[in-house]
Amino acid sequence: MQSADTSIMSVRAFLCLALLSATASSAAASGFMLGVDYSEWGSGGLIKTDSSGALYSLAACSDAVLPPFCVTKLSADGMTILWQNNLGFEACCMAVDPSGGVYVIPLSQPGDTSTYVAKLSAHGTGLAWKAPVGSFLTLAGGGILAVDSQGRVYVAGVHDAASGTGGVVRLNAAGTAVDYTAQVRGIPGAIAVDGTGTAFVAGSSFIARLAPDGSGGFYTTWAPAYGGEVWVAVDASGNAAVLTANEYVPGVLERFNSTGAITFSKTFPRGYAGGLALDASGNAYVTGLSFSLYPVKNSLATCGSEMLNVFAPDGSLLQTTYIPGATSSLPFVATGPNSTVFVVAGADSAFVPTRVGPFAAGAPGATFLLHLSPNPNAQTLPLACLGNAATYETGPITPGGFVTLFGSGLGPKQGVQTQATLQSPFPTQVASIGVTFDGTPAPLLWVQDSQINLVAPWSLTPDHNTQVCVSYNNVKASCLTWPVAQTAPAVFTVDGVYAAAVNQDGSINSAGHPAPVGSIISVWATGLGPIAPPQADGSLVGLPLPNNVLPVGVQAVKPSSCPSPIFGCQPSPPTYTIFEATYAGPAPYMIAGASQINFQVVNYQGSISVNLASTSTQGFQIYVAGQ
């Protein structure tokens, strides 16, 4: 058996890579904060506003099992349904002009295969006009729609699929003629129009500006986002914001000035983005999903999956909050006058509306409407969420497990990293900050205004809840009640995919320093359960080494290339590769609760996991020479 003892360089490398790392925070602008005005059950779907603040939603009609769709107009105060128009067909998209004109494109309709834009009547009964788009565009998936202040309609779609060329058609305000057609390089995913009639067309890797007469303006490209959803919005000064995202790569919000130059870029977790809107001041509102712990600023709710981010025009972070009462469905967002914000989200099992609105009460999974507006006195949560420090998962924590807390006002703006020796454990009070679990202080690894990293006390009781409280300057800031499990295995990574690993020669495992086949590689984990003999909270593990009580295994799994015959192939079982673990136990000279796992590298395909009884870590990768 190989010794667990590693070089000091290896341990320090690990610490720098994963253990004590803190999430970098964006520069924060002052003087802005949203607060919740009300929440009520809603009708769901895409939402838009007009200049009066009235809200329009496009969704399947509430009394229909299948389409048709309805457009519903709601008063600016959210209390009255002004009208509801049953379209009689399924619509893909909706645009609303400042005076309240509503435009849709049919996605499918019984007995009619034509492609057209329809303007709804002003009073919500039937259509005011229908206008064919013509042969210039193929509206794959229904097309993309925008409208300007004069009621002129802009439709984007595919012009020539073979050459990857998109196009835009502008219809006059009466819907009787085409003002212009224009081609763009790339397939459009979104379109927006400013007050002058200048159109901004965006795809997953480009944005094009078209002048009011349809002539070309700037054309800017960036690294491809491999498809996915695209949103674009434009402010009164001709600056555009583009949001791209899909479930495989990180989402990106980019801001462009009137010449097409990128003025700032912000990255979100993969699959994050769900919607984009700008207010009159140019602030960008981004909604989306986060299935793991996410940094917040002035959060209005505790842990959840739906988020709202607000960025100033210069890219500084104004607010990041969990959406109160929301569950895992992509939330829609729209802005109204005076920086008011509407969000349509899916309700979780604990959702309780703050008031009775005009829509019938729903059940978990149904949609609700949330209205927010600037409120410097809004009630926010200093401690918003906590979870596993290795994976940022928000599941149960474990005795001796590494935990990260996210919030606002938890401590000083400048982060403080703590130290320990074999004679002096990690402190439980740092920079006037303390964290307790059921009153027991926890050893602190990193403290900062928005994030605290720590190790949970060993005295926590599995299968029970614990109350986690943060105090700052002798004032209890906030508490959360959280479940405790005996184990929650997790391997530290450098990027969510590749393990924070050290090769046998002491080098950090990377693309430039892969591990040779047959060599021993070390990774570090948390949440592997009790150790014997027990160690004091915050102490460094010295010699002789204690032992992990539960046995550990390491394997890689390559999923079947054909999971089901419905895909037209012959199902096959997944492939398992077993790694020989030469050591799996407490990490020497590191805080009790950190486990080191050494295993022999073999050629493998798939994702590696550390197995512990009936549970296992999330899959991770390592760099192997020759692969």
C-alpha positions in Angstrom: 0.0 0.0 0.0 1.3 3.4 -0.9 1.7 5.9 1.9 -0.8 8.7 2.1 2.0 11.2 2.9 2.4 13.7 0.1 4.8 16.6 -0.5 4.1 20.0 1.0 3.9 21.3 -2.6 1.1 18.9 -3.4 -0.9 19.9 -0.4 -0.4 23.6 -1.1 -1.4 23.0 -4.7 -4.6 21.4 -3.6 -5.4 24.2 -1.2 -4.9 26.8 -4.0 -6.9 24.8 -6.5 -9.9 23.9 -4.5 -10.1 23.8 -0.7 -9.9 27.4 0.3 -10.9 29.0 -3.0 -13.6 31.7 -2.9 -15.9 32.7 -5.7 -14.8 36.0 -7.2 -17.4 38.7 -6.8 -18.3 41.3 -9.4 -18.0 45.0 -8.7 -21.2 46.1 -7.0 -22.9 49.3 -7.9 -24.7 51.1 -5.1 -28.1 52.7 -4.8 -30.2 49.9 -6.4 -32.2 47.2 -4.9 -35.3 45.4 -6.1 -38.0 44.3 -3.6 -41.1 42.1 -4.0 -44.3 44.1 -4.4 -46.6 41.1 -4.8 -47.0 37.6 -6.0 -50.1 35.9 -7.3 -51.1 32.9 -9.4 -50.7 33.6 -13.1 -51.5 32.2 -16.5 -47.9 31.3 -17.5 -46.0 31.7 -20.7 -44.1 34.4 -22.5 -44.7 38.0 -21.1 -44.4 41.5 -22.6 -45.3 45.0 -21.5 -46.4 48.2 -23.1 -45.6 51.8 -22.2 -48.4 52.0 -19.6 -47.0 49.0 -17.8 -49.9 46.6 -18.8 -48.8 43.0 -19.0 -49.4 40.6 -21.9 -48.9 36.8 -21.6 -48.9 34.2 -24.3 -49.8 30.6 -23.1 -52.0 27.7 -23.7 -55.6 28.7 -22.8 -56.4 27.7 -19.2 -59.5 25.8 -20.2 -57.8 23.7 -22.9 -56.0 20.4 -22.5 -54.2 21.1 -25.8 -53.7 24.3 -27.7 -55.1 26.8 -28.8 -53.2 29.5 -27.2 -54.5 32.6 -25.5 -53.1 36.1 -25.2 -54.1 37.7 -21.9 -53.9 41.4 -21.1 -53.5 42.3 -17.4 -53.7 45.7 -15.9 -50.5 47.4 -14.7 -51.4 46.7 -11.1 -51.9 43.0 -11.8 -55.4 42.9 -10.4 -57.6 42.9 -13.5 -57.8 40.8 -16.7 -58.6 43.5 -19.3 -59.2 40.9 -22.1 -58.3 37.4 -23.2 -58.0 36.5 -26.8 -58.3 32.9 -27.8 -56.2 32.7 -30.9 -57.6 29.4 -32.1 -54.1 28.2 -32.9 -50.7 27.5 -31.3 -48.4 30.6 -31.5 -44.7 30.6 -31.2 -43.9 34.1 -30.3 -45.4 37.5 -29.4 -44.4 41.1 -29.7 -46.1 44.2 -28.2 -45.7 47.8 -29.3 -45.6 50.7 -26.9 -49.3 51.5 -27.4 -50.4 48.0 -26.7 -50.6 46.5 -30.2 -50.1 42.7 -30.0 -48.6 40.6 -32.8 -48.1 36.8 -33.0 -46.9 34.2 -35.5 -48.8 30.9 -35.7 -46.7 27.8 -35.0 -49.4 25.3 -36.0 -53.1 25.6 -36.7 -55.7 23.1 -37.9 -56.2 23.0 -41.6 -53.9 25.9 -42.4 -50.2 25.6 -43.4 -49.7 29.2 -44.4 -47.1 31.4 -42.6 -48.2 34.9 -41.6 -48.0 37.5 -38.9 -51.2 38.4 -37.2 -52.1 41.6 -35.3 -54.7 41.2 -32.6 -57.7 43.5 -32.4 -57.3 46.3 -29.8 -60.1 44.9 -27.7 -59.0 41.3 -27.5 -61.5 39.8 -29.9 -60.2 38.2 -33.1 -57.5 39.6 -35.4 -57.1 43.1 -36.8 -55.1 41.8 -39.8 -53.0 38.9 -41.2 -50.0 39.5 -43.4 -48.1 36.8 -45.2 -44.3 36.8 -44.8 -43.6 35.7 -48.3 -41.0 33.3 -49.7 -37.9 35.2 -48.5 -38.0 33.4 -45.2 -38.5 29.9 -43.9 -39.8 30.2 -40.4 -38.3 27.1 -38.9 -39.7 26.7 -35.4 -42.1 29.6 -36.0 -39.8 32.5 -36.6 -38.7 35.4 -34.5 -40.7 38.6 -34.0 -40.3 42.3 -33.0 -42.2 45.5 -33.4 -41.2 49.2 -33.3 -42.9 52.2 -31.9 -44.6 52.9 -35.2 -46.2 49.4 -35.3 -43.9 48.1 -38.1 -43.2 44.4 -37.7 -39.9 42.7 -38.0 -39.7 38.9 -38.7 -36.5 37.0 -38.7 -35.9 33.4 -39.9 -33.9 31.2 -42.2 -33.2 32.6 -45.7 -31.0 29.8 -47.1 -30.4 26.9 -44.8 -27.7 25.4 -47.1 -25.5 28.5 -46.8 -26.4 29.2 -43.2 -28.0 32.5 -44.1 -30.7 34.2 -42.2 -33.0 37.0 -43.1 -35.3 39.8 -41.9 -38.6 41.0 -43.4 -40.1 44.2 -42.2 -43.9 44.8 -42.7 -45.5 48.2 -42.7 -47.8 49.1 -39.8 -50.9 48.3 -41.7 -49.7 44.8 -42.6 -50.3 45.5 -46.3 -46.8 45.6 -47.7 -43.1 44.6 -47.2 -40.9 47.6 -46.4 -37.7 45.7 -46.9 -35.9 42.3 -46.8 -32.4 41.9 -45.6 -29.9 39.0 -45.3 -27.7 38.2 -42.3 -24.8 35.8 -42.0 -25.9 33.2 -39.6 -29.3 31.8 -38.4 -31.1 34.2 -36.2 -32.3 33.2 -32.7 -33.6 36.6 -31.5 -34.5 40.1 -32.8 -35.0 43.5 -31.1 -35.7 47.0 -32.4 -34.9 50.4 -31.0 -37.0 53.6 -31.2 -35.5 54.6 -34.6 -36.4 51.4 -36.3 -32.9 50.0 -36.1 -33.0 46.2 -35.8 -30.6 44.0 -33.9 -30.5 40.3 -35.0 -28.7 37.8 -32.9 -27.7 34.1 -33.2 -25.7 31.9 -30.9 -22.4 33.4 -32.1 -23.2 36.7 -33.8 -25.1 40.0 -33.6 -26.0 42.1 -36.7 -27.3 45.7 -36.8 -29.6 46.7 -39.6 -30.3 50.4 -40.2 -33.9 51.7 -40.4 -33.8 51.2 -44.2 -32.6 47.6 -43.9 -29.0 48.4 -45.0 -26.2 46.7 -43.1 -24.6 48.1 -40.0 -22.1 46.3 -37.7 -21.7 42.6 -37.6 -19.9 41.1 -34.6 -19.1 37.5 -33.9 -17.8 35.6 -30.9 -16.9 32.0 -29.9 -19.8 29.7 -30.9 -22.2 28.7 -28.1 -23.0 25.4 -29.8 -26.7 26.3 -30.4 -29.2 26.7 -27.6 -31.4 29.7 -26.8 -30.6 33.3 -27.7 -32.1 36.5 -26.4 -31.4 40.1 -27.5 -32.6 43.5 -26.1 -31.7 47.1 -27.0 -31.7 50.3 -24.9 -32.6 53.8 -25.9 -29.0 54.7 -26.8 -28.6 51.8 -29.3 -26.6 49.6 -27.0 -27.6 45.9 -27.3 -27.4 43.0 -24.8 -27.3 39.4 -26.0 -27.8 36.3 -23.8 -26.9 32.8 -25.1 -27.2 29.5 -23.2 -27.8 25.8 -23.4 -27.5 22.8 -21.1 -24.0 21.9 -22.3 -21.9 25.0 -22.1 -22.0 28.1 -19.8 -24.4 30.9 -20.6 -23.0 34.3 -21.6 -24.4 37.8 -21.3 -22.6 40.3 -23.5 -23.2 44.0 -23.9 -22.4 45.8 -27.2 -22.2 49.5 -27.8 -23.6 51.3 -30.9 -20.5 50.3 -33.0 -20.7 46.6 -32.1 -17.8 46.5 -29.7 -18.2 44.3 -26.6 -18.3 46.5 -23.5 -18.7 43.7 -20.9 -19.2 39.9 -20.7 -20.6 37.8 -17.9 -20.7 34.0 -17.7 -23.4 31.9 -16.1 -23.5 28.1 -15.3 -24.5 25.9 -18.2 -28.2 25.7 -18.9 -28.7 28.9 -16.8 -30.3 31.5 -18.9 -34.1 31.8 -19.2 -34.8 35.3 -20.2 -33.5 38.8 -20.8 -34.9 42.3 -20.5 -33.6 45.9 -20.3 -35.2 48.8 -18.4 -35.2 52.4 -19.4 -31.9 53.0 -17.6 -30.2 50.2 -19.6 -30.0 47.8 -16.6 -30.1 44.1 -17.8 -32.3 41.6 -16.1 -31.4 37.9 -16.6 -33.5 35.0 -15.4 -32.6 31.4 -15.4 -32.0 28.1 -13.6 -29.2 27.1 -11.2 -29.2 23.6 -10.0 -26.4 24.1 -7.6 -25.3 26.7 -5.0 -25.0 30.1 -6.7 -23.4 33.4 -5.5 -26.1 35.9 -4.5 -26.2 39.6 -3.7 -29.2 41.0 -1.7 -31.2 37.8 -2.2 -34.9 38.1 -1.5 -35.3 34.3 -0.9 -33.3 31.3 0.3 -32.0 28.5 -1.9 -33.9 27.6 -5.0 -33.4 26.8 -8.6 -34.8 30.0 -10.3 -32.6 33.1 -10.2 -32.8 36.8 -11.2 -29.7 38.8 -11.9 -29.5 42.5 -12.5 -26.5 44.2 -14.1 -25.9 47.9 -14.7 -24.9 49.1 -18.2 -21.2 49.1 -17.2 -21.5 45.4 -16.2 -21.4 45.9 -12.4 -23.6 43.6 -10.4 -26.7 45.3 -8.9 -28.5 42.3 -7.5 -28.6 38.5 -7.7 -31.5 36.8 -5.9 -33.3 33.5 -5.7 -36.9 33.9 -6.9 -39.2 33.4 -3.9 -41.4 30.3 -4.2 -40.1 29.2 -7.5 -39.3 25.6 -8.7 -37.3 24.2 -11.7 -38.8 25.9 -14.8 -37.2 28.6 -16.9 -38.7 31.9 -15.7 -39.8 34.6 -18.1 -39.0 38.3 -17.4 -40.3 41.7 -18.7 -39.7 45.2 -17.5 -42.2 48.0 -17.2 -42.0 51.8 -16.5 -39.8 53.0 -13.6 -37.7 49.8 -13.6 -40.6 47.7 -12.5 -40.1 44.0 -13.2 -42.5 41.1 -14.0 -41.4 37.5 -13.6 -43.4 34.4 -14.5 -42.1 31.3 -12.7 -43.1 27.9 -11.7 -44.4 27.4 -8.1 -42.8 25.1 -5.7 -44.7 23.1 -3.0 -44.2 25.9 -0.4 -45.3 28.8 -2.6 -48.0 31.0 -1.0 -49.1 34.1 -3.0 -48.9 37.4 -1.2 -52.3 38.3 -2.6 -55.3 37.0 -4.5 -55.2 38.0 -8.1 -57.5 37.6 -11.1 -56.4 34.0 -11.9 -57.6 30.8 -10.3 -55.4 29.3 -7.6 -52.9 26.8 -8.9 -50.9 23.9 -7.5 -47.2 23.2 -7.3 -45.8 23.3 -10.8 -48.3 25.9 -11.9 -47.1 29.4 -12.8 -47.2 32.5 -10.7 -46.6 36.2 -11.4 -44.1 38.1 -9.3 -43.9 41.9 -9.4 -40.7 43.7 -8.2 -39.7 47.3 -8.2 -36.8 49.4 -6.8 -36.9 49.5 -3.0 -33.8 50.5 -1.0 -35.5 49.1 2.1 -36.4 45.7 0.7 -36.0 42.9 3.1 -33.0 40.7 2.0 -31.4 37.7 3.5 -27.8 37.9 4.7 -27.5 34.1 4.7 -29.3 32.9 1.6 -28.0 29.4 0.8 -25.4 26.8 1.8 -24.2 23.6 0.3 -21.3 21.2 -0.4 -18.0 23.2 -0.9 -16.7 20.6 -3.4 -19.7 20.4 -5.7 -21.8 23.4 -4.7 -24.7 21.0 -4.5 -27.4 22.1 -2.0 -28.3 18.7 -0.6 -27.7 17.5 3.0 -24.4 18.4 4.7 -22.4 15.9 6.8 -20.5 15.9 10.1 -17.0 17.0 9.2 -18.0 18.0 5.7 -16.8 21.1 3.8 -19.6 23.6 3.5 -19.9 26.9 1.6 -22.3 29.7 2.7 -23.5 32.4 0.3 -25.2 35.6 1.1 -24.6 39.4 1.6 -23.2 41.3 4.5 -21.7 38.2 6.1 -18.4 39.8 6.7 -15.8 42.2 5.4 -15.5 43.0 1.7 -11.9 41.8 1.7 -11.7 38.1 2.1 -9.6 36.5 4.9 -8.0 33.0 4.5 -7.3 31.3 7.8 -4.4 29.1 8.8 -3.7 26.2 11.2 -0.9 24.1 12.5 -0.7 20.7 14.2 -0.7 22.6 17.5 -3.3 25.3 16.7 -6.6 24.3 14.9 -8.5 26.5 12.4 -10.2 29.3 14.3 -14.0 29.6 14.9 -13.9 33.4 15.0 -12.3 35.4 12.2 -12.7 39.1 11.4 -15.6 39.3 13.9 -17.4 36.4 12.1 -18.7 33.2 13.6 -20.8 30.4 12.3 -22.6 27.9 14.6 -24.4 24.6 14.0 -27.0 24.1 16.7 -24.9 26.5 18.8 -21.6 24.7 18.1 -19.0 26.9 16.5 -17.5 25.7 13.2 -13.9 26.1 12.1 -13.6 28.7 9.4 -11.4 28.4 6.3 -12.4 31.6 4.4 -14.6 34.5 5.3 -15.9 37.4 3.2 -18.9 39.6 2.7 -20.6 37.2 0.3 -19.1 33.8 1.0 -17.9 31.7 4.0 -16.1 28.4 3.6 -16.0 26.1 6.7 -16.0 22.6 8.0 -19.2 21.4 9.8 -18.7 20.2 13.4 -18.4 16.5 13.9 -21.1 16.6 16.5 -23.9 17.0 14.0 -26.6 14.2 14.1 -27.3 12.4 10.8 -30.9 12.2 9.7 -31.8 15.3 11.6 -31.9 19.0 10.8 -29.4 21.5 12.1 -29.7 25.3 12.5 -26.9 27.2 10.9 -26.4 30.7 12.1 -23.9 33.5 11.1 -22.9 36.3 13.4 -20.9 39.4 12.4 -19.7 41.9 14.9 -21.6 40.1 17.6 -24.9 40.4 15.7 -26.6 37.3 14.5 -27.1 38.0 10.8 -29.2 35.1 9.7 -30.0 31.4 10.2 -31.0 28.5 8.0 -32.3 25.1 8.9 -30.6 22.4 7.0 -30.7 18.5 6.8 -27.8 16.4 7.9 -26.8 13.0 6.4 -24.0 10.6 7.5 -22.3 10.8 4.1 -22.4 13.1 1.0 -19.3 12.1 -0.9 -17.8 14.8 -3.2 -14.5 15.2 -4.9 -13.0 18.7 -5.2 -12.6 19.9 -8.8 -10.9 22.9 -10.4 -13.7 23.6 -12.9 -16.6 21.3 -12.1 -15.2 18.7 -14.4 -11.6 17.9 -13.8 -10.5 16.9 -10.3 -8.1 19.0 -8.2 -5.5 16.2 -8.5 -1.8 15.7 -8.0 0.3 13.4 -10.1 2.8 10.9 -8.6 5.7 13.2 -9.3 4.1 16.0 -7.3 2.9 18.0 -10.3 -0.6 19.3 -10.6 -2.6 17.1 -13.0 -3.5 19.2 -16.1 -3.5 19.0 -19.8 0.2 20.0 -19.8 1.0 17.5 -17.0 -1.2 14.4 -17.6 -0.8 11.3 -15.4 1.1 8.4 -17.0 -0.8 5.2 -17.2 0.2 3.0 -14.3 1.2 5.9 -12.1 -0.6 6.9 -8.8 -2.7 10.0 -8.8 -4.2 11.7 -5.7 -7.6 13.5 -5.4 -9.3 15.0 -2.4 -12.8 14.5 -1.2 -15.2 15.5 1.6 -18.4 13.9 3.1 -17.0 10.4 3.3 -18.4 9.8 6.8 -16.8 9.3 10.3 -13.2 8.7 11.0 -11.6 6.7 13.8 -10.3 7.7 16.2 -12.4 10.9 16.2 -10.6 14.2 15.7 -11.3 17.6 17.2 -13.1 20.2 15.0 -10.7 22.2 13.0 -7.6 20.2 13.8 -5.0 19.1 11.3 -4.6 15.4 10.9 -1.1 14.2 11.9 0.6 10.9 12.3 -0.3 8.2 13.1 -3.2 8.7 10.6 -6.8 7.8 11.6 -8.9 5.8 9.3 -12.1 6.3 7.4 -14.8 4.0 8.9 -16.6 3.4 5.6 -14.8 1.6 2.7 -14.1 3.6 -0.5 -14.0 2.4 -4.1 -13.1 4.2 -7.4 -14.5 3.4 -10.8 -15.2 4.9 -14.2 -18.5 4.4 -16.0 -19.0 4.8 -19.7 -22.7 5.0 -20.4 -24.3 2.8 -23.0 -24.2 4.3 -26.5 -27.7 3.0 -26.9 -29.9 3.3 -23.9 -33.1 2.2 -25.5 -34.3 0.5 -28.8 -36.6 3.5 -29.4 -33.4 5.2 -30.7 -33.1 2.5 -33.4 -30.1 0.7 -32.0 -29.4 -2.4 -29.9 -29.2 -1.6 -26.1 -26.0 -2.4 -24.4 -25.0 -2.2 -20.7 -22.6 0.6 -19.5 -18.9 -0.2 -19.2 -17.3 -0.1 -15.8 -13.5 0.4 -15.2 -12.3 -0.3 -11.7 -9.3 1.7 -10.3 -7.1 0.2 -7.6 -7.2 2.5 -4.6 -3.9 2.4 -2.9 -5.0 4.7 -0.1 -8.4 6.2 0.9 -8.5 8.0 4.2 -7.9 11.2 6.1 -5.6 13.6 4.3 -2.4 14.0 6.2 -1.6 17.5 7.6 -5.0 18.8 6.4 -8.1 19.6 8.4 -10.0 16.6 9.7 -12.9 16.0 7.3 -10.7 16.1 4.2 -10.0 12.7 2.6 -7.2 11.8 0.3 -7.7 9.1 -2.3 -4.8 7.6 -4.2 -5.5 5.3 -7.1 -3.6 3.8 -10.0 -4.2 5.3 -13.4 -5.5 3.1 -16.2 -6.8 3.9 -19.6 -10.5 4.5 -19.2 -13.5 6.0 -20.9 -16.4 7.7 -19.1 -16.6 9.6 -15.9 -14.8 8.6 -12.7 -16.6 8.5 -9.3 -15.7 7.7 -5.8 -18.1 5.1 -4.3 -19.1 4.9 -0.7 -21.6 2.2 0.4 -24.7 3.0 -1.7 -23.7 6.5 -2.7 -21.1 8.0 -5.0 -19.7 11.3 -6.0 -20.5 13.3 -9.1 -18.5 12.1 -12.0 -15.1 13.8 -12.6 -12.2 13.6 -15.1 -8.4 13.5 -14.9 -5.9 14.1 -17.6 -4.2 10.9 -18.7 -1.1 10.7 -21.0 -2.0 9.3 -24.4 -5.7 10.1 -24.1 
